[in-house]
Amino acid sequence: MNIILISVIILTIMINANYVTTGLTDVQICGKLCCAQFAIYKLREMELANFGLNVEQSSILHFISERGGATTIKEIIDKTMRQPNSVYILLNKMVKMGLIHNRRGNQSKSTLISITEHGKSLLEKITSISLEEIFSVLREKDRVILFDILNRLLTRSRYLLGIGYVAPIAKLLNSEVPQKAKPKYNKHPSVNALWSILNNTRFAISRLRELELTKFELTMEQSSILHIIVDHGGTVTIKEIIDETMHQPNSVYILLNRMKKMGLIYKTEQKKSGSSLISLTEDGESLLKKITNITFKETISRLKAAEKAKFVEILYKIIDKSGELLGINFQPPIMQYLEEANQNATIESARTM
């Protein structure tokens, strides 16, 4: 019995047994996906810096290699879902770095992008220590389930974005138009494959969400902050926002100051603790009630309850491991000793009473 069949059986049992739901809304599940992607991205950037690369450049090299060492710009745009202009800028930078070169195809007008010898040499040296560590918390069957869920979400998101759409007349004129891609199982997804599909899925859903939020004049980050405040009972500390989003303090402060100027939130200074409480203004509450969730209805909501539960369980494992590797919850050893001393003092005081 192969892993795929086992995974399907497990999901079926969970559904029939009324498996405990996630307790999270679809908006919150998307938030966890974004958090997991952002944390892995930060770790990957740190590792790739040793090779003079960033995540995007590494992804392009891997993609070209998977395509047999050469691909077209159109295929790169389709794979990454980035705007053509940003792809051209990225590729030109990589050409200057000596990682790739471009040339005209023999039988078409398309420009072929190939990896140079320097690029091939560098690609062989690139390590995946961060990815190996992160995904080590997942069993093989959970990796398969994660890849399957992400694959279906990505396929749906690409369809909604209209990526790969071919006009009817083009289909009539060209019999070689590619057929609509169907989700495929990966029996043994590598850590690079898992990272690639997680990164692309988050990007695709985020693009859909940004399009939806445009009419409310909000960004996805601003919308997320509004939801985080509500999820924390109406007030939240800046530290809690930083911990939940894993973003740098400076970027969070800039985001909050912008939202304050927009009249969506306000700060209340806590004199005793010295911290600031962030709350929604009436305008913020009113806007949050108007925001639609069509993106999530058409993507995450299509997952079954058991799949959502498993998806969230896996995302939490990834987030926790990534946070550990980033040292987010690290405390200097002295803090542990001080805490133990305080506990001992409390116990001793209780004995003498």
C-alpha positions as CSV (number, residue, x, y, z in Angstrom):
1,M,0.0,0.0,0.0
2,N,1.7,3.2,-1.1
3,I,1.9,6.5,0.9
4,I,-0.7,8.3,-1.2
5,L,-3.3,5.6,-0.6
6,I,-2.5,5.6,3.2
7,S,-2.9,9.4,3.3
8,V,-6.3,9.2,1.6
9,I,-7.5,6.5,4.0
10,I,-6.3,8.6,7.0
11,L,-8.2,11.7,5.7
12,T,-11.3,9.6,5.1
13,I,-11.3,8.2,8.6
14,M,-10.8,11.7,10.0
15,I,-13.8,13.0,8.1
16,N,-16.1,10.0,9.1
17,A,-15.1,10.3,12.7
18,N,-16.0,14.0,12.8
19,Y,-12.4,15.0,13.3
20,V,-11.9,18.0,15.6
21,T,-12.0,21.2,13.5
22,T,-9.2,23.7,13.6
23,G,-11.0,26.3,15.6
24,L,-9.6,28.8,13.1
25,T,-11.4,30.8,10.5
26,D,-10.2,30.7,6.9
27,V,-8.7,34.1,7.3
28,Q,-6.7,32.9,10.2
29,I,-5.6,29.8,8.3
30,C,-4.3,32.0,5.5
31,G,-2.5,34.0,8.2
32,K,-0.7,30.9,9.4
33,L,0.2,30.0,5.8
34,C,1.7,33.5,5.4
35,C,3.5,33.3,8.7
36,A,5.0,29.9,7.8
37,Q,6.1,31.2,4.4
38,F,7.6,34.4,5.8
39,A,9.6,32.5,8.5
40,I,11.0,30.0,6.0
41,Y,11.8,32.8,3.6
42,K,13.9,34.6,6.4
43,L,15.8,31.4,7.2
44,R,16.4,30.7,3.5
45,E,17.7,34.2,2.9
46,M,20.2,33.8,5.7
47,E,21.5,30.5,4.3
48,L,21.6,31.7,0.7
49,A,23.5,34.9,1.7
50,N,26.6,32.6,2.1
51,F,26.4,32.0,-1.7
52,G,25.8,35.6,-2.7
53,L,22.2,34.7,-3.7
54,N,18.7,35.6,-2.6
55,V,15.6,33.4,-2.6
56,E,14.3,34.5,-6.0
57,Q,17.7,33.9,-7.7
58,S,18.0,30.5,-6.2
59,S,14.5,29.6,-7.2
60,I,15.2,30.6,-10.8
61,L,18.4,28.4,-10.9
62,H,16.5,25.4,-9.6
63,F,13.6,25.9,-12.0
64,I,15.9,26.1,-15.1
65,S,17.8,23.1,-13.8
66,E,14.5,21.2,-13.5
67,R,13.7,22.1,-17.1
68,G,16.8,20.4,-18.3
69,G,19.1,23.4,-18.1
70,A,17.1,25.8,-20.4
71,T,13.7,27.5,-20.4
72,T,11.9,30.5,-21.8
73,I,11.1,33.8,-20.1
74,K,7.4,33.0,-20.6
75,E,7.8,29.8,-18.7
76,I,9.6,31.6,-15.8
77,I,6.8,34.2,-15.7
78,D,4.2,31.5,-15.6
79,K,6.0,29.5,-12.9
80,T,6.7,32.5,-10.6
81,M,3.5,34.4,-11.4
82,R,5.5,37.6,-11.2
83,Q,4.9,40.6,-13.4
84,P,7.0,40.4,-16.6
85,N,8.9,43.6,-15.8
86,S,10.0,42.3,-12.4
87,V,11.1,39.0,-14.0
88,Y,13.2,40.9,-16.7
89,I,14.9,42.9,-13.9
90,L,15.7,39.7,-12.0
91,L,17.0,37.9,-15.1
92,N,19.2,40.8,-16.2
93,K,20.7,41.0,-12.7
94,M,21.5,37.2,-12.9
95,V,23.0,37.7,-16.3
96,K,25.4,40.3,-14.9
97,M,26.2,38.0,-12.1
98,G,27.3,35.4,-14.6
99,L,24.7,32.9,-13.5
100,I,22.6,32.6,-16.7
101,H,22.8,33.7,-20.3
102,N,20.1,34.2,-22.9
103,R,19.9,33.3,-26.6
104,R,17.3,33.0,-29.3
105,G,15.7,29.6,-29.9
106,N,16.5,27.9,-33.1
107,Q,12.9,27.3,-34.2
108,S,11.1,30.1,-32.4
109,K,11.4,33.8,-31.6
110,S,11.4,33.0,-27.9
111,T,14.5,33.8,-25.8
112,L,16.0,30.7,-24.1
113,I,17.4,31.2,-20.6
114,S,20.3,28.8,-19.8
115,I,22.5,28.3,-16.7
116,T,26.2,29.1,-17.2
117,E,29.0,26.9,-16.0
118,H,29.4,29.3,-13.1
119,G,25.7,29.0,-12.3
120,K,25.8,25.2,-12.5
121,S,28.8,25.1,-10.2
122,L,27.1,27.4,-7.7
123,L,23.9,25.5,-7.8
124,E,25.7,22.3,-6.8
125,K,27.2,24.1,-3.8
126,I,23.9,25.5,-2.5
127,T,22.9,23.8,0.7
128,S,19.4,23.2,2.1
129,I,20.2,23.0,5.8
130,S,17.4,25.4,6.8
131,L,14.8,23.5,4.7
132,E,16.0,20.1,6.0
133,E,15.7,21.3,9.6
134,I,12.3,22.9,9.1
135,F,10.6,20.0,7.4
136,S,12.3,17.4,9.7
137,V,9.4,17.9,12.0
138,L,7.1,16.3,9.4
139,R,6.7,12.6,8.8
140,E,6.8,11.4,5.3
141,K,3.0,11.0,5.0
142,D,2.5,14.5,6.4
143,R,4.9,15.9,3.7
144,V,2.7,14.1,1.1
145,I,-0.5,15.5,2.6
146,L,1.0,19.0,2.8
147,F,2.2,18.9,-0.8
148,D,-1.2,17.6,-2.0
149,I,-3.2,20.4,-0.2
150,L,-0.8,23.1,-1.3
151,N,-0.9,21.8,-4.9
152,R,-4.7,22.0,-5.0
153,L,-4.8,25.4,-3.5
154,L,-2.2,26.6,-5.9
155,T,-4.0,25.1,-8.9
156,R,-7.2,26.8,-7.8
157,S,-5.5,30.1,-7.2
158,R,-3.8,30.1,-10.6
159,Y,-7.1,29.4,-12.2
160,L,-8.8,32.3,-10.4
161,L,-5.9,34.6,-11.4
162,G,-6.4,33.6,-15.0
163,I,-2.8,32.4,-15.3
164,G,-2.4,30.1,-18.3
165,Y,-5.6,31.4,-19.9
166,V,-5.6,31.0,-23.7
167,A,-8.1,32.9,-25.9
168,P,-10.6,30.7,-27.8
169,I,-9.3,31.9,-31.2
170,A,-5.7,30.9,-30.2
171,K,-7.0,27.4,-29.5
172,L,-8.6,27.2,-32.9
173,L,-5.5,28.4,-34.7
174,N,-3.0,26.4,-32.7
175,S,-3.5,22.7,-32.1
176,E,-0.5,22.6,-29.8
177,V,-2.0,24.9,-27.1
178,P,-1.2,23.2,-23.8
179,Q,-4.1,21.6,-22.0
180,K,-5.1,22.8,-18.5
181,A,-2.8,21.4,-15.9
182,K,-4.2,19.1,-13.3
183,P,-3.0,18.7,-9.8
184,K,-0.4,15.9,-9.5
185,Y,0.6,13.8,-6.6
186,N,4.2,13.8,-5.5
187,K,4.9,10.6,-3.6
188,H,8.2,11.7,-2.2
189,P,8.3,15.5,-2.2
190,S,11.8,16.9,-1.5
191,V,12.3,19.8,0.9
192,N,13.0,22.1,-2.0
193,A,9.8,21.0,-3.7
194,L,7.8,21.6,-0.5
195,W,9.3,25.0,0.0
196,S,8.7,26.0,-3.7
197,I,5.1,25.0,-3.7
198,L,4.4,26.6,-0.2
199,N,6.1,29.8,-1.4
200,N,4.1,29.9,-4.7
201,T,0.8,29.0,-3.0
202,R,1.2,31.8,-0.5
203,F,2.1,34.3,-3.3
204,A,-0.9,33.2,-5.4
205,I,-3.4,33.5,-2.6
206,S,-1.9,36.8,-1.5
207,R,-2.3,38.2,-5.1
208,L,-6.0,37.2,-5.0
209,R,-6.5,38.8,-1.6
210,E,-4.7,42.0,-2.7
211,L,-7.1,42.3,-5.7
212,E,-10.1,41.8,-3.4
213,L,-8.9,44.4,-0.9
214,T,-8.2,47.0,-3.5
215,K,-11.8,48.3,-3.3
216,F,-11.4,48.8,0.4
217,E,-8.1,50.7,-0.1
218,L,-6.3,48.2,2.1
219,T,-3.2,46.0,1.7
220,M,-3.1,42.4,2.9
221,E,-0.8,43.4,5.8
222,Q,-3.2,46.1,7.0
223,S,-6.2,43.7,6.8
224,S,-4.2,41.1,8.7
225,I,-3.5,43.6,11.5
226,L,-7.2,44.4,11.8
227,H,-8.1,40.7,12.1
228,I,-5.3,40.1,14.7
229,I,-6.6,42.9,16.9
230,V,-10.1,41.3,16.8
231,D,-8.8,37.8,17.4
232,H,-7.1,39.1,20.6
233,G,-10.4,40.5,22.0
234,G,-10.2,44.0,20.6
235,T,-6.8,45.1,22.0
236,V,-3.3,43.7,21.3
237,T,0.3,44.7,22.2
238,I,2.8,45.5,19.6
239,K,4.9,42.6,20.8
240,E,2.0,40.2,20.2
241,I,1.7,41.5,16.6
242,I,5.5,41.0,16.1
243,D,5.3,37.5,17.5
244,E,2.3,36.5,15.4
245,T,3.6,38.0,12.1
246,M,7.3,37.3,12.7
247,H,8.0,40.6,11.0
248,Q,10.8,42.9,12.1
249,P,9.8,45.5,14.8
250,N,10.7,48.4,12.6
251,S,8.4,47.2,9.8
252,V,5.6,46.6,12.2
253,Y,5.9,50.2,13.7
254,I,5.8,51.7,10.2
255,L,2.7,49.6,9.3
256,L,0.9,50.6,12.5
257,N,1.8,54.3,12.2
258,R,0.4,54.2,8.6
259,M,-2.8,52.6,9.9
260,K,-3.1,55.2,12.7
261,K,-2.9,58.0,10.1
262,M,-5.6,56.2,8.1
263,G,-7.8,56.4,11.2
264,L,-8.1,52.6,11.5
265,I,-6.4,52.1,14.9
266,Y,-5.3,54.0,18.0
267,K,-2.7,53.5,20.7
268,T,-3.1,53.5,24.4
269,E,0.1,53.8,26.4
270,Q,0.4,51.6,29.5
271,K,2.3,53.5,32.2
272,K,3.1,50.6,34.4
273,S,4.4,48.2,31.7
274,G,5.6,50.9,29.3
275,S,3.9,49.0,26.4
276,S,1.3,50.2,24.0
277,L,-2.1,48.7,23.4
278,I,-3.4,48.8,19.9
279,S,-7.2,49.0,19.4
280,L,-9.6,49.5,16.5
281,T,-11.2,52.9,16.0
282,E,-14.9,53.0,15.0
283,D,-13.8,53.5,11.4
284,G,-11.6,50.4,11.7
285,E,-14.4,48.3,13.1
286,S,-16.8,49.6,10.4
287,L,-14.4,48.8,7.6
288,L,-13.6,45.3,9.0
289,K,-17.3,44.5,8.8
290,K,-17.4,45.5,5.2
291,I,-14.4,43.5,4.0
292,T,-15.4,40.5,2.0
293,N,-13.7,37.1,2.1
294,I,-14.3,35.8,-1.5
295,T,-10.6,34.8,-1.9
296,F,-10.8,32.4,1.0
297,K,-14.3,31.2,0.1
298,E,-12.9,30.2,-3.3
299,T,-9.7,28.6,-2.0
300,I,-9.3,27.5,1.6
301,S,-13.0,27.0,2.2
302,R,-13.0,24.4,-0.5
303,L,-10.9,22.1,1.7
304,K,-12.7,19.6,3.8
305,A,-12.8,20.1,7.6
306,A,-10.3,17.2,8.1
307,E,-8.0,18.6,5.5
308,K,-8.1,22.0,7.2
309,A,-7.3,20.5,10.5
310,K,-4.3,18.6,9.2
311,F,-3.2,21.6,7.2
312,V,-3.2,23.8,10.3
313,E,-1.5,21.2,12.4
314,I,1.3,21.0,9.9
315,L,1.6,24.7,9.6
316,Y,1.9,25.1,13.4
317,K,4.8,22.6,13.4
318,I,6.6,24.5,10.6
319,I,6.0,27.8,12.4
320,D,7.2,26.5,15.7
321,K,10.4,25.0,14.2
322,S,11.1,28.1,12.2
323,G,10.7,30.3,15.2
324,E,13.0,28.0,17.1
325,L,15.7,28.3,14.4
326,L,15.3,32.1,14.2
327,G,15.7,32.3,18.0
328,I,12.4,34.3,18.3
329,N,11.6,32.9,21.8
330,F,15.2,32.8,22.9
331,Q,16.0,34.0,26.4
332,P,19.6,34.5,27.7
333,P,20.5,31.8,30.2
334,I,20.6,34.4,33.0
335,M,16.9,34.9,32.6
336,Q,16.3,31.2,33.4
337,Y,18.4,31.4,36.6
338,L,16.6,34.6,37.7
339,E,13.3,32.9,37.2
340,E,14.3,29.9,39.2
341,A,15.7,32.1,41.9
342,N,12.3,34.0,42.1
343,Q,10.4,30.7,42.3
344,N,12.7,29.4,45.1
345,A,12.3,32.7,46.9
346,T,8.5,32.4,46.6
347,I,8.5,28.8,47.9
348,E,10.8,29.8,50.8
349,S,8.6,32.7,51.7
350,A,5.5,30.5,51.7
351,R,7.2,28.0,54.1
352,T,8.0,30.7,56.6
353,M,4.4,32.1,56.7
